[in-house]
Amino acid sequence: MTKAPQSNRIEARRGQALLLCIFWAPVTGAALLFLLAGLWLLPRNPLAGAILATCGAILLPVTGAIMAICLQSLRVDGPILELGPAGLRDRWICDETIPWEHLTWRSVTTPRGPAPPQFRTNRLIPTRWPYRLLAVLNTLLRQPPYTVLPLATGRSAAELSELIARFREPSAQ
């Protein structure tokens, strides 16, 4: 008789989340300054203004979304990630548990090591705004829309992939 894998509840480490917020706040501010400086400079020096504004326009949504996720880590009571027989519950993405049968995932190894697990779902889930934005950006980059982030969890990307693999085999996509 095979024993079912045990559920895992991963709490956000508030100290790490606070340090991430302290880091991402000025980065997000710098992206906003790039955008505003580029727009101000555009009539005076079109090339420099366009370069600065483009950099700000690219960086601001990404850094803003990551900053919002870090702030969310400080506000969530209880586990930020839950993996169990019923499915995956990632409270950065939504409060619902996503059943394993509705989820396909993959783990990618980059030259720097394992990347966080990425997944798709075949059912509509009520996604929080930072993840909605990141899902659009990931889709534009031809990546699965959702990523199980190890931010402030004390777990590595490889550990998260191992935990998910206990419940659902990775797909080849």
C-alpha positions as CSV (number, residue, x, y, z in Angstrom):
1,M,0.0,0.0,0.0
2,T,1.5,3.4,-1.1
3,K,1.3,6.1,1.5
4,A,0.0,9.4,0.2
5,P,2.4,12.3,0.4
6,Q,2.0,14.6,3.4
7,S,0.7,18.1,3.0
8,N,3.3,20.9,3.2
9,R,2.4,24.4,4.6
10,I,5.1,27.0,4.0
11,E,4.8,30.3,6.0
12,A,6.3,33.6,4.7
13,R,9.3,34.6,6.7
14,R,8.4,38.2,7.7
15,G,12.0,39.3,8.2
16,Q,13.0,38.2,4.7
17,A,9.8,39.8,3.3
18,L,10.7,43.1,5.0
19,L,14.2,43.0,3.6
20,L,12.8,42.3,0.2
21,C,10.4,45.3,0.5
22,I,13.3,47.5,1.6
23,F,15.3,46.4,-1.5
24,W,12.4,46.6,-4.0
25,A,11.0,50.0,-2.8
26,P,13.9,52.1,-4.1
27,V,14.2,49.9,-7.3
28,T,10.6,50.6,-8.0
29,G,11.1,54.3,-7.3
30,A,14.1,54.3,-9.6
31,A,12.0,52.8,-12.4
32,L,9.4,55.5,-11.9
33,L,12.1,58.1,-12.0
34,F,13.5,56.7,-15.2
35,L,10.0,56.9,-16.8
36,L,9.3,60.4,-15.6
37,A,12.8,61.7,-16.5
38,G,12.5,60.1,-19.9
39,L,9.1,61.8,-20.5
40,W,10.5,65.1,-19.3
41,L,13.6,64.7,-21.5
42,L,11.8,63.6,-24.6
43,P,11.1,67.1,-26.1
44,R,14.7,68.2,-25.2
45,N,16.7,65.2,-26.3
46,P,14.4,62.6,-28.1
47,L,16.9,59.7,-28.1
48,A,17.9,60.0,-24.5
49,G,14.3,60.6,-23.4
50,A,13.1,57.6,-25.4
51,I,15.8,55.3,-23.9
52,L,15.0,56.4,-20.3
53,A,11.3,56.3,-20.8
54,T,11.4,52.9,-22.4
55,C,13.6,51.5,-19.5
56,G,11.2,53.0,-17.0
57,A,8.2,51.6,-18.8
58,I,9.6,48.1,-18.9
59,L,11.0,48.1,-15.3
60,L,8.1,49.8,-13.5
61,P,5.4,47.1,-14.0
62,V,7.8,44.3,-13.1
63,T,9.3,45.9,-10.0
64,G,5.9,47.2,-8.9
65,A,4.5,43.7,-9.1
66,I,7.4,42.2,-7.2
67,M,7.1,44.9,-4.6
68,A,3.4,44.2,-4.2
69,I,4.1,40.5,-3.8
70,C,6.7,41.3,-1.1
71,L,4.2,43.6,0.7
72,Q,1.6,40.9,0.5
73,S,4.0,38.5,2.3
74,L,4.0,40.8,5.2
75,R,0.1,40.9,5.4
76,V,-0.8,37.3,4.9
77,D,-1.7,35.4,8.1
78,G,-1.1,31.6,7.9
79,P,0.8,29.8,5.2
80,I,1.7,31.5,1.9
81,L,2.1,28.2,0.1
82,E,0.2,24.9,0.7
83,L,0.8,21.8,-1.2
84,G,-1.3,18.8,-0.5
85,P,-3.4,16.0,-2.0
86,A,-6.1,18.5,-2.9
87,G,-3.8,20.7,-4.9
88,L,-1.6,23.8,-4.8
89,R,-2.6,26.9,-2.9
90,D,-0.3,29.9,-3.5
91,R,-1.7,32.9,-1.7
92,W,0.4,35.3,-3.8
93,I,-1.6,34.1,-6.8
94,C,-5.0,33.6,-5.3
95,D,-6.7,32.2,-2.1
96,E,-8.1,29.2,-3.9
97,T,-6.5,25.7,-4.0
98,I,-5.8,24.8,-7.6
99,P,-6.5,21.0,-8.0
100,W,-3.6,19.0,-9.4
101,E,-5.7,17.7,-12.3
102,H,-6.1,21.3,-13.5
103,L,-2.4,22.1,-13.3
104,T,0.6,21.3,-15.5
105,W,4.0,22.5,-14.4
106,R,7.6,22.4,-15.2
107,S,10.9,23.1,-13.7
108,V,13.6,24.7,-15.8
109,T,17.3,24.6,-15.1
110,T,19.2,27.7,-16.2
111,P,23.0,28.2,-16.2
112,R,22.6,29.7,-12.8
113,G,20.7,26.7,-11.4
114,P,17.1,25.7,-11.1
115,A,14.5,28.3,-11.8
116,P,11.3,28.5,-9.8
117,P,8.6,26.1,-10.9
118,Q,6.3,27.4,-13.6
119,F,2.7,26.3,-14.3
120,R,-0.4,26.6,-16.4
121,T,-3.9,25.8,-15.3
122,N,-6.8,24.8,-17.6
123,R,-9.4,26.5,-15.5
124,L,-9.9,30.2,-14.7
125,I,-8.6,31.3,-11.3
126,P,-9.2,34.6,-9.6
127,T,-5.7,36.0,-9.8
128,R,-4.4,38.9,-7.7
129,W,-3.3,41.9,-9.7
130,P,0.5,41.5,-9.3
131,Y,0.3,38.0,-10.7
132,R,-2.2,39.0,-13.4
133,L,0.5,41.4,-14.6
134,L,3.3,38.9,-14.3
135,A,1.2,36.3,-16.1
136,V,0.7,38.6,-19.1
137,L,4.5,39.3,-19.2
138,N,5.3,35.6,-18.9
139,T,2.8,34.8,-21.7
140,L,4.4,37.5,-23.9
141,L,7.8,35.8,-23.3
142,R,6.2,32.4,-24.3
143,Q,6.5,31.1,-20.7
144,P,3.9,29.4,-18.5
145,P,1.9,32.3,-16.9
146,Y,2.4,31.4,-13.3
147,T,5.5,30.9,-11.2
148,V,5.7,29.5,-7.7
149,L,8.1,32.1,-6.2
150,P,10.4,31.1,-3.4
151,L,10.4,34.8,-2.1
152,A,10.6,34.9,1.7
153,T,9.8,31.2,2.1
154,G,13.2,30.0,3.1
155,R,13.0,27.4,0.4
156,S,15.0,27.2,-2.8
157,A,13.5,26.8,-6.3
158,A,14.7,23.2,-6.4
159,E,13.1,22.4,-3.0
160,L,9.7,23.8,-4.2
161,S,10.0,21.7,-7.4
162,E,10.7,18.6,-5.3
163,L,7.6,19.3,-3.1
164,I,5.4,19.8,-6.1
165,A,6.7,16.6,-7.8
166,R,5.5,14.6,-4.8
167,F,1.9,15.4,-5.9
168,R,2.2,15.9,-9.6
169,E,4.8,14.9,-12.2
170,P,6.2,17.7,-14.2
171,S,5.1,18.0,-17.8
172,A,7.4,18.2,-20.8
173,Q,6.1,21.5,-22.0
